[in-house]
Amino acid sequence: MFKRRTLTLFFLSIAFAVGAAWIANNWISSQQTTVAKQEEIGTPVVLAALDIPYGHTIEKRHLKVVMMPKDVAPENSFHAIDDVIGKVTTDILLPGEIIRMERVSDHLEGATLAALIEPNMRAFTVRVNDVVGVAGFLLPGNKVDVISSRSSGNSKRVITETVLKDIKVLAVDQTARTDKNDPVVVRAVTLEVTPRQAEQLAKARGEGNIQLTLRNPVEEPKQVAKAKPKPKRTYVAPPKVIVIKGTQWQSKKVPM
């Protein structure tokens, strides 16, 4: 009786071990098949499903996910919608465009405008009118040059110069984004400048009037060609002649 029970338990243990090994093998095979299928399909990439304006907080309805081959998907793209929701666009995003990390910013504490400012940059607001503000055609995301005009001493002569170039417009009045292209007369424009440029802008505004000029968005800033250094002049000794008188000789310079 004891031997029969022992044999039964022995065969049951073998059966359970074989069953466990079979189940584990099937599970591993299914996981490998799933991974292989995912590699064949590609990797998920987050795209814009709608037009997303500049300075807009991204919502779930703005996004969609498509599968792309790993060697095609950009390294700076997002792979999950939850990673993009709540971020703020730093440029206009078009439908079907891949959401790249450089095109969005984290919306932390404070106003949305603060999320649009690049690191080590500052927001500087200047008061404008319909003339200074380019007849209301300034929109967030535009690039402008800043021109300063001031009187020269006691004379009536006016000095005008461009003090800043290729400056980004962060907001017009209290609007950091817009879906329209219609001109709107504003009273203030907020520019993105470096701390040094902020000092220059404050000085120009205090010394006289400033004017904003709108730039073409596809225009490349011209690089000022550096003046070539003048070649150094090398000293050339004047020719000499030797005058011999008897047993004496003398070296004399030839007049040029």
C-alpha positions as CSV (number, residue, x, y, z in Angstrom):
1,M,0.0,0.0,0.0
2,F,2.8,2.4,0.9
3,K,4.7,1.6,-2.2
4,R,1.6,2.2,-4.4
5,R,1.0,5.6,-2.8
6,T,4.7,6.5,-3.3
7,L,4.6,5.5,-7.0
8,T,1.4,7.5,-7.5
9,L,2.8,10.6,-6.0
10,F,6.0,10.1,-8.0
11,F,4.1,9.9,-11.3
12,L,1.9,12.9,-10.4
13,S,5.0,15.0,-9.6
14,I,6.4,14.1,-13.0
15,A,3.1,15.0,-14.7
16,F,2.9,18.3,-12.9
17,A,6.5,19.1,-13.8
18,V,6.0,18.3,-17.4
19,G,2.7,20.4,-17.5
20,A,4.5,23.4,-15.9
21,A,7.3,23.1,-18.4
22,W,4.9,23.0,-21.3
23,I,2.9,26.0,-20.0
24,A,6.1,28.0,-19.5
25,N,7.3,27.1,-22.9
26,N,4.0,28.2,-24.5
27,W,4.1,31.5,-22.6
28,I,7.7,32.3,-23.7
29,S,6.8,31.4,-27.3
30,S,3.7,33.7,-27.2
31,Q,5.8,36.6,-25.8
32,Q,8.4,36.2,-28.5
33,T,5.7,36.1,-31.2
34,T,4.2,39.3,-29.8
35,V,7.6,41.1,-29.7
36,A,8.3,39.9,-33.3
37,K,4.9,41.2,-34.5
38,Q,5.5,44.6,-32.8
39,E,8.9,44.8,-34.5
40,E,7.2,44.0,-37.8
41,I,4.5,46.6,-37.3
42,G,7.0,49.3,-36.0
43,T,7.0,51.7,-33.1
44,P,4.2,54.1,-32.1
45,V,4.8,57.8,-32.9
46,V,2.5,60.7,-31.8
47,L,1.3,63.1,-34.6
48,A,-0.8,66.2,-34.6
49,A,-4.4,65.3,-35.6
50,L,-5.5,69.0,-35.9
51,D,-4.0,72.4,-36.4
52,I,-2.3,73.3,-33.1
53,P,-1.7,77.1,-32.9
54,Y,1.5,78.6,-31.4
55,G,1.4,78.9,-27.6
56,H,-1.5,76.4,-27.3
57,T,-1.9,73.9,-24.5
58,I,-2.1,70.4,-26.2
59,E,-5.1,68.3,-25.5
60,K,-5.9,64.7,-26.2
61,R,-8.2,65.7,-29.2
62,H,-5.2,67.3,-30.9
63,L,-3.2,64.1,-31.1
64,K,-3.2,60.7,-32.8
65,V,-0.8,57.7,-32.9
66,V,0.6,55.9,-35.9
67,M,3.0,53.0,-36.2
68,M,6.3,53.7,-38.0
69,P,9.4,51.5,-38.7
70,K,12.0,52.1,-36.0
71,D,14.6,53.2,-38.5
72,V,12.2,55.9,-39.8
73,A,10.7,57.2,-36.5
74,P,12.7,60.3,-35.3
75,E,14.6,59.9,-32.1
76,N,13.2,63.2,-30.7
77,S,9.5,62.1,-31.2
78,F,7.0,61.0,-28.6
79,H,5.7,57.4,-28.4
80,A,2.7,57.9,-26.0
81,I,-0.1,60.5,-26.1
82,D,0.0,60.9,-22.3
83,D,3.6,62.2,-22.7
84,V,2.4,65.1,-24.8
85,I,-0.9,66.1,-23.2
86,G,-0.5,69.4,-21.2
87,K,2.6,70.6,-23.1
88,V,2.6,74.0,-24.8
89,T,3.5,74.4,-28.5
90,T,6.4,76.7,-29.3
91,D,5.5,76.8,-33.0
92,I,2.6,76.1,-35.2
93,L,1.9,72.4,-35.7
94,L,0.1,71.1,-38.8
95,P,-2.1,68.0,-39.1
96,G,0.0,64.9,-39.7
97,E,3.1,66.5,-38.4
98,I,5.3,64.5,-36.0
99,I,5.3,66.0,-32.5
100,R,9.0,66.7,-31.8
101,M,10.5,67.5,-28.4
102,E,11.9,70.8,-29.7
103,R,8.5,72.0,-30.8
104,V,6.8,71.8,-27.4
105,S,7.5,73.0,-23.9
106,D,6.5,71.9,-20.4
107,H,3.7,73.9,-18.9
108,L,4.9,74.4,-15.3
109,E,3.6,76.8,-12.7
110,G,2.6,80.3,-13.8
111,A,1.2,81.6,-17.1
112,T,1.4,79.9,-20.4
113,L,3.8,82.7,-21.7
114,A,6.5,81.5,-19.2
115,A,6.6,78.1,-20.9
116,L,7.3,79.7,-24.3
117,I,10.4,81.5,-23.2
118,E,13.6,79.7,-24.2
119,P,16.2,78.9,-21.6
120,N,18.4,81.9,-20.7
121,M,16.0,84.3,-22.5
122,R,13.7,87.0,-21.1
123,A,10.3,88.5,-22.0
124,F,10.3,92.2,-22.5
125,T,7.1,94.2,-23.2
126,V,7.1,97.5,-25.2
127,R,4.2,99.8,-25.6
128,V,3.1,100.2,-29.2
129,N,0.4,101.9,-31.3
130,D,-1.0,101.2,-34.8
131,V,2.2,102.5,-36.4
132,V,4.8,101.0,-34.1
133,G,2.9,97.8,-34.1
134,V,3.1,97.4,-37.9
135,A,-0.6,98.4,-38.4
136,G,-1.7,95.5,-36.2
137,F,-0.2,92.8,-38.4
138,L,2.1,91.5,-35.6
139,L,1.2,88.0,-34.4
140,P,2.8,85.7,-31.8
141,G,5.6,83.8,-33.4
142,N,6.6,86.6,-35.9
143,K,10.1,88.0,-36.1
144,V,10.9,91.7,-36.0
145,D,13.7,94.2,-36.0
146,V,13.8,97.1,-33.5
147,I,14.7,100.6,-34.8
148,S,15.6,103.4,-32.4
149,S,15.2,107.1,-33.1
150,R,16.7,109.8,-30.9
151,S,17.8,113.5,-31.1
152,S,21.5,114.3,-31.3
153,G,22.3,116.7,-28.5
154,N,20.9,120.2,-28.9
155,S,20.7,120.0,-32.7
156,K,17.5,119.0,-34.5
157,R,19.3,116.1,-36.2
158,V,17.7,112.7,-35.5
159,I,19.8,109.6,-35.3
160,T,18.1,106.4,-36.4
161,E,19.7,102.9,-36.1
162,T,18.7,99.3,-35.9
163,V,19.4,98.2,-32.3
164,L,18.1,94.6,-32.4
165,K,17.5,92.1,-35.2
166,D,15.5,88.9,-35.7
167,I,13.6,89.2,-32.4
168,K,10.8,86.8,-31.7
169,V,7.3,88.1,-30.8
170,L,6.0,86.1,-27.8
171,A,2.7,87.8,-27.4
172,V,0.5,90.7,-28.5
173,D,-1.3,92.5,-25.6
174,Q,-2.2,89.5,-23.3
175,T,-2.5,87.0,-26.1
176,A,0.2,84.4,-26.6
177,R,-1.6,82.6,-29.3
178,T,-4.0,83.3,-32.2
179,D,-5.8,81.3,-34.8
180,K,-6.5,84.4,-37.0
181,N,-4.4,86.4,-39.5
182,D,-6.6,89.5,-39.4
183,P,-4.8,92.7,-38.3
184,V,-5.6,93.7,-34.8
185,V,-4.5,97.0,-33.3
186,V,-2.7,96.3,-30.0
187,R,-1.2,98.4,-27.2
188,A,1.7,96.2,-26.2
189,V,4.0,93.6,-27.7
190,T,6.1,91.2,-25.7
191,L,9.5,90.2,-27.2
192,E,11.9,87.4,-26.4
193,V,15.4,88.8,-25.8
194,T,18.6,88.0,-24.0
195,P,19.4,89.9,-20.8
196,R,21.9,92.1,-22.8
197,Q,19.3,92.8,-25.5
198,A,16.8,93.7,-22.7
199,E,19.2,96.4,-21.5
200,Q,19.7,97.7,-25.0
201,L,16.0,97.9,-25.6
202,A,15.3,99.7,-22.3
203,K,18.1,102.2,-23.1
204,A,16.7,102.8,-26.6
205,R,13.2,103.3,-25.3
206,G,14.4,105.7,-22.7
207,E,16.5,107.8,-25.1
208,G,13.8,108.2,-27.8
209,N,11.2,106.3,-29.8
210,I,11.4,102.8,-31.1
211,Q,9.8,101.3,-34.2
212,L,9.2,97.6,-35.0
213,T,9.7,96.3,-38.5
214,L,8.2,92.9,-39.5
215,R,10.6,90.3,-41.0
216,N,9.9,87.7,-43.6
217,P,9.6,84.4,-41.6
218,V,11.7,82.4,-44.2
219,E,14.4,85.1,-44.4
220,E,17.8,84.0,-43.2
221,P,19.7,86.7,-41.2
222,K,22.6,88.0,-43.2
223,Q,26.1,87.5,-41.8
224,V,28.3,90.5,-41.9
225,A,31.5,89.7,-43.8
226,K,34.5,90.3,-41.7
227,A,37.0,92.8,-43.2
228,K,40.1,91.1,-44.4
229,P,43.2,92.1,-42.5
230,K,45.6,94.3,-44.5
231,P,48.9,92.5,-45.4
232,K,51.8,93.5,-43.3
233,R,54.4,95.6,-45.1
234,T,57.8,94.1,-44.9
235,Y,60.9,96.3,-44.7
236,V,63.1,96.2,-47.7
237,A,66.6,97.7,-47.3
238,P,67.6,100.2,-50.0
239,P,70.3,99.0,-52.4
240,K,73.9,99.9,-51.6
241,V,77.0,100.5,-53.6
242,I,80.7,100.2,-52.6
243,V,83.0,103.1,-53.5
244,I,86.7,102.2,-53.6
245,K,89.4,104.9,-53.4
246,G,92.9,103.4,-53.4
247,T,93.1,101.1,-50.5
248,Q,90.0,102.4,-48.8
249,W,86.3,101.5,-49.6
250,Q,83.0,102.9,-48.4
251,S,79.4,101.6,-48.6
252,K,76.8,104.1,-49.7
253,K,73.0,103.9,-50.0
254,V,71.5,104.6,-53.4
255,P,68.9,107.3,-53.2
256,M,65.4,106.0,-54.0
